[in-house]
Amino acid sequence: MTLEFIFGYRAKESRNNIKYLKNGGIVYHSAAIGIVMDTTGNTPTQKFFDKHTDDITCLEIHPDGVKVATG
């Protein structure tokens, strides 16, 4: 599957699900996809983690501001 851009995120059944990375990126999830959005350039870009087999319901950032855990 090739993803180009995902709009929206899961908010109804989870909270605190948008976080900021050390480099200014934004991390969040939508369904079973983890998304890292880079808004520092002229055109926003997204990177995806698509290895989950069910919806993501939790997300946390490591204290180093770089690593992300989803479940």
Residue frames as qw, qx, qy, qz and C-alpha x, y, z in Angstrom:
[[0.000, 0.890, 0.456, 0.000, 0.00, 0.00, 0.00],
 [0.414, 0.198, 0.002, 0.888, 1.33, 3.42, -0.94],
 [0.169, -0.838, -0.459, 0.241, 0.20, 6.30, 1.23],
 [0.386, 0.512, 0.083, 0.763, 0.70, 9.89, 0.20],
 [0.083, -0.281, 0.300, -0.908, -1.15, 11.94, 2.80],
 [0.319, -0.469, -0.821, 0.062, -3.63, 11.16, 5.59],
 [0.192, -0.434, 0.041, -0.879, -6.14, 13.72, 6.85],
 [0.730, -0.480, -0.123, -0.471, -7.78, 13.37, 10.24],
 [0.228, 0.309, -0.833, 0.397, -6.91, 11.44, 13.39],
 [0.543, -0.424, -0.723, -0.058, -8.58, 9.38, 16.10],
 [0.030, -0.365, 0.349, -0.863, -9.98, 11.57, 18.86],
 [0.665, -0.399, -0.245, -0.582, -13.22, 10.01, 20.06],
 [0.913, -0.348, -0.209, -0.046, -11.87, 7.11, 22.17],
 [0.759, -0.088, -0.188, 0.617, -8.40, 8.36, 23.04],
 [0.110, -0.992, -0.053, -0.007, -6.84, 11.49, 24.47],
 [0.325, -0.782, 0.443, 0.296, -3.45, 13.17, 24.46],
 [0.829, 0.183, 0.487, 0.207, -2.92, 11.62, 21.04],
 [0.516, 0.788, -0.015, 0.335, -1.06, 14.44, 19.30],
 [0.666, -0.615, 0.076, 0.416, 2.53, 14.99, 20.40],
 [0.330, 0.912, -0.243, -0.003, 5.46, 17.14, 19.32],
 [0.915, 0.027, -0.073, 0.396, 8.86, 15.67, 18.57],
 [0.516, -0.583, 0.064, 0.625, 12.16, 17.31, 19.48],
 [0.352, 0.001, 0.472, 0.808, 12.72, 18.34, 15.84],
 [0.284, 0.261, 0.035, -0.922, 9.32, 20.09, 15.68],
 [0.318, -0.077, -0.817, -0.475, 7.52, 17.24, 13.93],
 [0.623, -0.136, 0.273, -0.720, 4.00, 16.30, 14.94],
 [0.184, 0.064, -0.976, -0.095, 3.12, 12.67, 15.67],
 [0.614, 0.042, 0.333, -0.714, -0.42, 11.27, 15.84],
 [0.200, 0.009, 0.965, 0.171, -2.42, 8.27, 14.66],
 [0.616, 0.216, -0.084, -0.753, -5.37, 7.50, 12.45],
 [0.950, 0.064, -0.163, -0.257, -6.90, 3.99, 12.57],
 [0.932, -0.244, 0.121, 0.239, -3.92, 1.57, 12.48],
 [0.625, 0.540, -0.020, 0.564, -1.43, 4.07, 11.02],
 [0.468, -0.675, -0.101, 0.561, 1.13, 6.07, 13.02],
 [0.445, 0.781, 0.201, 0.388, 1.86, 9.40, 11.35],
 [0.467, -0.512, -0.022, 0.721, 4.76, 11.82, 11.70],
 [0.368, 0.855, 0.297, 0.213, 4.13, 15.16, 10.01],
 [0.513, -0.228, 0.047, 0.826, 6.97, 17.53, 9.18],
 [0.177, 0.901, 0.394, 0.033, 5.72, 21.10, 8.80],
 [0.429, -0.640, 0.130, 0.624, 9.09, 22.85, 8.74],
 [0.327, -0.007, 0.559, 0.762, 9.34, 23.16, 4.95],
 [0.293, 0.135, -0.198, -0.926, 7.14, 24.95, 2.43],
 [0.721, -0.054, -0.462, -0.514, 5.12, 21.78, 1.84],
 [0.631, -0.401, 0.549, -0.374, 4.14, 19.54, 4.76],
 [0.554, 0.263, -0.771, -0.174, 5.23, 15.90, 4.46],
 [0.793, -0.365, 0.274, -0.403, 4.19, 12.78, 6.32],
 [0.274, 0.329, -0.903, 0.013, 5.92, 9.51, 7.20],
 [0.810, -0.223, -0.103, -0.533, 3.90, 6.44, 8.16],
 [0.117, -0.262, 0.936, -0.203, 4.21, 3.42, 10.45],
 [0.724, 0.057, -0.218, -0.653, 1.79, 0.83, 9.07],
 [0.343, 0.205, -0.913, 0.085, 2.76, -2.37, 10.92],
 [0.390, 0.000, 0.645, -0.657, -0.20, -2.42, 13.34],
 [0.114, -0.190, -0.908, -0.354, -2.96, -4.96, 12.62],
 [0.192, -0.722, -0.664, 0.041, -5.63, -3.13, 14.63],
 [0.009, 0.900, 0.117, 0.419, -6.48, 0.49, 15.48],
 [0.427, 0.161, -0.458, 0.763, -3.95, 2.42, 17.55],
 [0.404, -0.787, -0.421, -0.199, -5.45, 3.66, 20.82],
 [0.519, -0.812, 0.030, 0.264, -2.39, 5.00, 22.65],
 [0.620, 0.613, -0.096, 0.480, 0.73, 6.95, 21.78],
 [0.529, -0.817, 0.030, 0.227, 3.67, 8.17, 23.86],
 [0.471, 0.783, -0.298, 0.278, 6.95, 9.98, 23.24],
 [0.801, -0.165, -0.297, 0.493, 10.23, 8.90, 24.84],
 [0.328, -0.860, -0.090, 0.382, 11.86, 11.59, 27.02],
 [0.483, -0.234, 0.399, 0.743, 14.55, 12.00, 24.33],
 [0.343, 0.653, 0.090, -0.670, 11.84, 13.54, 22.09],
 [0.231, 0.438, -0.697, -0.518, 12.72, 11.23, 19.19],
 [0.118, -0.048, -0.987, -0.094, 11.36, 7.75, 19.86],
 [0.585, -0.087, -0.001, -0.806, 7.63, 7.05, 19.73],
 [0.086, 0.049, 0.989, -0.111, 5.63, 4.10, 21.08],
 [0.570, -0.015, -0.191, -0.799, 2.16, 3.19, 19.81],
 [0.086, 0.013, 0.983, -0.160, -0.22, 0.46, 20.84]]
